[in-house]
Amino acid sequence: MTSRTKNRFKLIFITVLFALPVMTAWLVFSNPQWLKGGATKNYGELISPAIPSNIADFTIDATEDKLKPLKGRWVILHIDLDAKCSATCEKSVHVLKQLHTLLNKDSKRLRRVYLHKSDGSLNSSLTNDAKLSVFLWGSEQIQTLTTLVQDAVDGDVLLLDPLGNIMMKYHEDADPYGIQKDLKLLFKASQIG
């Protein structure tokens, strides 16, 4: 083998070596289905694409004063489709309160909202929580939300970004540490809220 042939093989090898990562990236980009089902970092169920919404659309008694603290903040929306908050619901609300405390300095970036259908009195644990915004909703508002988030069930928790998009869903018995990890990642990546 001549030196000229050896040099050509070296050149071809170097070209392939540098072109291989680019071709691999292009193939993966062109075929995103190859990545479906892969491990993700999020604990909750990612709603993709995010659903544009407005909390005022889900409530009967939303006034500008009540909605003002929620604007431009991350919002955890606790859904109660029943007429009253059950023991499981109370536990979930309490866990979210603890989660709010776990966030430490980032707790200012998060607001908690409880949507209830009850026309009667609320549990004292809900009314005594100063950092929990409680709103009333009716059948029309429930229909609006269940149309947007098709598999929303009683007790689910939705996460809204500062622009008002519904982006994640957690079940009533979700692990607060998993939610905390998701929020920490989102807060780190987001400059708004």
Steps between C-alpha positions, in 0.01 A plus 500: 500500500640833397521799728250679279240227559571502874447877511169463316380238751601729787310790342190286444520368858526853645210621281278211611605552861380862496193438279364208705369706797336751265330223302387327821354823636318565172354145501374532858360847429322370190356201690382624843287185543822316578519694827139447610468310823851588604573601856419860584590713797148613583294331770158624388319433176617755245217650298640550154430735342420725795136611513443878499254589775390764745404433863212745462344256247477234771342708775172670576625735770832618351548873548798707388613534865493122556681427173769769536735293725488214245606701195850419379546218755518124477165366622413162647131445437328245723180364341202395712218371280296375796277715713741493794862432577543139617770376739723412203443847357590664834817292515594607147443867582711460815780331303500786250524744790807315624640499148463878492709516818759257358567736210661748740604819317322386183167480683432862392490381139218250566135556588253233608138503382214277609194473277190372679146434388348514844229755560521430871773579747858393444713300739679719752837366378433666163363830627774545762782468248597858412722396208227293330272677253157337502265546205150370431413340170185367338409234244589721202849566635552131580395417144751757367786348699414136425479591130847654513658230718311195379599251766477735800341328798398606847801581715743556216749783528588711197808717462459826308798698379524880553337557160194298607570184298401166654822303464509215755258278684550312826272248664350566841742264674811635324829501687572859615875445458443407135295817448771698678767363264287596198446851635869549580591402142233731358600791724863454402417493128243782509581866542135601533270447795 
